[in-house]
Amino acid sequence: MSDADRLVGDGPEREPTGPYVESPIIMTTVRLITPFVFTFGLFVMFHGADSSGGGFQGGVIVGTVILMLGLAFGIETTRRWVGPELLVALVGVGVLAFVLIGLGSVLLGGDFLQYTTYGIKDASKYGIELVELSIGLIVAGVVSGLLFVIAAGMRSDGGDESGGGAA
């Protein structure tokens, strides 16, 4: 399909129906590397307790999995597959886990995120890993949500989604 076939309308206001171009090479490549990228993102999240890495970096890597799926299979298809409920749930679970870990130590008589109050062997290591995972969930959900918001762009009438458009 040529670019002219993908354009809608007449004159200078013609717009492409979308940037998605089906490519078996890209689709196959994404299918092959997605599990490895996801696993690497989790590794970076959990590795933050022992060396460089952490929740933010790992969350961004996991968020790029959604970006790769969007590039390979189309943003709208990926948006329908992932759904806003999953992204909100990821962010919500991440925030809830972070708060519960922090407040749990306060309820046990320590400071916020003072892992030693839990009385578990290597509590700091496990506590940091759980906090890094919760931060990773938050970042992955936000990065993926931002991808969908940016991909949505402007409405075809020139206005933005909030109703305030160009004059």
C-alpha positions as CSV (number, residue, x, y, z in Angstrom):
1,M,0.0,0.0,0.0
2,S,1.5,3.3,-1.0
3,D,1.5,6.5,1.2
4,A,-1.1,8.0,-1.2
5,D,-3.4,5.1,-0.5
6,R,-3.1,5.6,3.2
7,L,-4.0,9.2,3.1
8,V,-7.5,10.4,3.8
9,G,-9.2,13.6,2.5
10,D,-8.2,16.2,-0.1
11,G,-5.8,19.0,0.0
12,P,-3.2,20.0,2.7
13,E,-5.3,18.6,5.6
14,R,-4.9,15.0,4.4
15,E,-3.6,12.9,7.2
16,P,-2.2,9.3,7.2
17,T,-4.5,6.8,8.8
18,G,-1.7,5.7,11.0
19,P,2.1,5.0,11.1
20,Y,1.7,1.3,11.5
21,V,3.1,-0.8,8.7
22,E,2.8,-4.6,9.1
23,S,6.2,-6.1,8.8
24,P,6.8,-9.9,9.3
25,I,10.5,-9.2,10.0
26,I,9.7,-6.8,12.8
27,M,6.8,-8.9,14.2
28,T,9.1,-12.0,14.3
29,T,12.0,-10.2,15.9
30,V,9.7,-8.7,18.6
31,R,8.2,-12.1,19.3
32,L,11.7,-13.5,19.8
33,I,13.4,-10.8,21.9
34,T,10.4,-9.7,24.0
35,P,10.9,-12.4,26.7
36,F,14.6,-11.6,26.9
37,V,14.0,-7.9,27.3
38,F,11.3,-8.5,29.9
39,T,13.6,-10.9,31.8
40,F,16.5,-8.4,31.6
41,G,14.2,-5.7,33.0
42,L,13.3,-7.9,36.0
43,F,17.0,-8.7,36.5
44,V,17.9,-5.0,36.6
45,M,15.1,-4.4,39.1
46,F,16.2,-7.1,41.5
47,H,19.9,-6.4,40.9
48,G,19.5,-2.9,42.4
49,A,19.8,-4.2,45.9
50,D,23.4,-5.4,45.3
51,S,24.8,-3.1,42.6
52,S,23.9,-0.6,40.0
53,G,20.4,-0.9,38.6
54,G,17.1,-0.7,40.3
55,G,13.4,-0.1,40.0
56,F,13.5,2.9,37.8
57,Q,15.9,1.5,35.2
58,G,14.2,-1.9,35.2
59,G,10.8,-0.4,35.0
60,V,11.8,1.6,31.9
61,I,13.2,-1.6,30.3
62,V,10.0,-3.5,31.1
63,G,8.0,-0.5,29.7
64,T,9.9,-0.8,26.4
65,V,8.4,-4.2,26.0
66,I,5.0,-2.5,25.5
67,L,6.7,-0.1,23.1
68,M,8.2,-2.9,21.0
69,L,4.8,-4.7,20.9
70,G,3.2,-1.4,19.7
71,L,5.7,-0.9,17.0
72,A,5.4,-4.5,15.8
73,F,1.7,-5.1,16.0
74,G,0.2,-1.5,16.1
75,I,-0.4,0.9,18.9
76,E,-4.2,0.4,18.9
77,T,-3.9,-3.4,18.9
78,T,-1.5,-3.2,21.8
79,R,-3.7,-0.7,23.6
80,R,-6.6,-3.0,23.3
81,W,-4.5,-6.0,24.4
82,V,-3.0,-4.2,27.4
83,G,-5.9,-2.1,28.4
84,P,-5.8,0.9,30.8
85,E,-7.0,-1.3,33.6
86,L,-3.8,-3.3,33.6
87,L,-1.6,-0.2,33.6
88,V,-3.6,1.4,36.5
89,A,-3.4,-1.9,38.4
90,L,0.4,-2.1,37.9
91,V,0.8,1.4,39.3
92,G,-1.7,0.8,42.1
93,V,0.0,-2.4,43.2
94,G,3.4,-0.8,43.0
95,V,2.3,2.1,45.2
96,L,0.5,-0.1,47.6
97,A,3.4,-2.5,48.0
98,F,5.8,0.4,48.6
99,V,3.5,2.0,51.2
100,L,2.9,-1.3,53.0
101,I,6.6,-2.1,53.2
102,G,7.3,1.3,54.6
103,L,4.4,1.5,57.0
104,G,5.0,-2.1,58.1
105,S,8.3,-1.1,59.7
106,V,6.6,1.9,61.3
107,L,3.9,-0.3,62.8
108,L,6.7,-2.5,64.2
109,G,8.3,0.4,66.0
110,G,10.9,1.4,63.5
111,D,11.3,4.2,61.0
112,F,9.7,4.3,57.5
113,L,11.5,1.6,55.4
114,Q,13.6,0.5,58.3
115,Y,13.8,-3.2,57.2
116,T,15.7,-4.5,60.3
117,T,12.5,-4.0,62.4
118,Y,10.9,-7.0,60.5
119,G,13.3,-9.4,62.3
120,I,14.0,-11.5,59.3
121,K,17.5,-12.6,58.3
122,D,18.7,-10.4,55.4
123,A,15.7,-8.2,55.9
124,S,17.4,-5.2,54.3
125,K,18.2,-7.2,51.1
126,Y,14.7,-8.5,50.7
127,G,13.1,-5.2,51.7
128,I,15.2,-3.3,49.1
129,E,14.3,-5.9,46.4
130,L,10.6,-5.6,47.2
131,V,10.8,-1.8,47.1
132,E,12.8,-1.9,43.8
133,L,10.1,-4.2,42.3
134,S,7.3,-2.0,43.4
135,I,9.1,1.1,41.9
136,G,9.6,-0.9,38.7
137,L,5.9,-1.7,38.5
138,I,5.1,2.0,38.9
139,V,7.6,3.1,36.3
140,A,6.6,0.4,33.8
141,G,2.9,1.3,34.2
142,V,3.6,5.1,33.8
143,V,6.0,4.7,30.8
144,S,3.5,2.4,29.0
145,G,0.6,4.8,29.7
146,L,2.7,7.7,28.4
147,L,3.3,5.8,25.2
148,F,-0.4,5.4,24.6
149,V,-1.1,9.0,25.5
150,I,1.6,10.3,23.2
151,A,0.5,7.9,20.4
152,A,-3.0,9.2,20.7
153,G,-1.8,12.6,19.7
154,M,-4.2,15.3,18.6
155,R,-7.7,14.8,17.4
156,S,-8.3,15.1,13.6
157,D,-10.2,18.4,14.0
158,G,-7.1,20.1,15.2
159,G,-8.2,20.4,18.8
160,D,-6.7,18.5,21.7
161,E,-8.6,16.0,23.8
162,S,-9.5,18.6,26.5
163,G,-11.5,20.7,24.1
164,G,-9.1,23.6,23.8
165,G,-8.0,23.6,20.2
166,A,-6.2,25.9,17.8
167,A,-8.2,28.8,16.6
